[in-house]
Amino acid sequence: MGANKAKIGFIGVGLMGHGMAKNILEAGHQTTIVANRNRQPIEDLVSRGAVEVQSLREVAEQAEIVFLCLPGSPQVEAAIRGENGLKDGLRSGSVVVDCSTSDPTSTAAIADELAKMGVDFADAPLGRTPKEAWDGSLDTMVGASEAVFNRILPVLECWAGKVVHIGDPGDGHRMKLLNNFLSLGYAAIYAEALTLSKQIGISPQRFDSVIRGGRMDCGFYQTFMGYLIEGNREAHRFTLTNALKDLRYLEATADAVSLVNPVGNAVKNTFAAAVAANGGGSEDYVPHLVDFVARNNGTSFSED
């Protein structure tokens, strides 16, 4: 380990966090992770040099910078405030970096709470997919003071190819919700347009032959169509359930400033209908939305 390498704690080594933690380790940082029921990523990271401990408190005690990569604000709050949690082990001068897509209101409360302990907070939510997490080429938009941003930047660059300091604590999560509004809005439009296309006799392949390579093409469109055209169920591994959670956070953010957001509500309702149709516990991914929209209109792409 390099003499000047920060000691890192990493909580949440799931689809995104596994690759991120792997890249932090490969950059030479001492990295502490916490035991989890999903043993595969834990055992892989331990084989690469990570230290596994049994509690969040122990992670905080051993780390200077603690990264969180969790499903949302309830899990982040529990990790910080829960029994034997991070607050029980954090020391003055340490930093907590939340890479989850969280509710900005919760983020602000946590930042204030930690500041009273002398602990700095940054939010650094993620763009792109688990593939880029593994490759070390994620995007991140960071909310932090200038000093904290400069301190954590060398670690962010272990797993991110594009790092944007967007503003103060909370601004990263605000920008992430705007980013996801755009991407999930695209998904809702694609799903509806493709269903209409099928109903009027234009196949997904013919549809794609017009859009691909034109002005309406983009990376998100290509991963979305990677499922429908190429049959790759894991073309974009972001669940419908998490998408709906983010759209609800967006709705709350708009409500807080009395914004009239009919498009945001329409997109949220499209995802809510898909999740409800699958019993509320959907582990289908965002491109699979097209199947739910088609089914809701009495058709299917299974024969295409």
Beta strands, then each sheet from edge to edge (+ up, - down):
strand 1: 8-11
strand 2: 31-34
strand 3: 51-53
strand 4: 65-68
strand 5: 95-98
strand 6: 120-123
strand 7: 126-127
strand 8: 138-143
strand 9: 160-167
sheet 1: 3+ 2+ 1+ 4+ 5+ 6+
sheet 2: 7+ 8- 9-
end
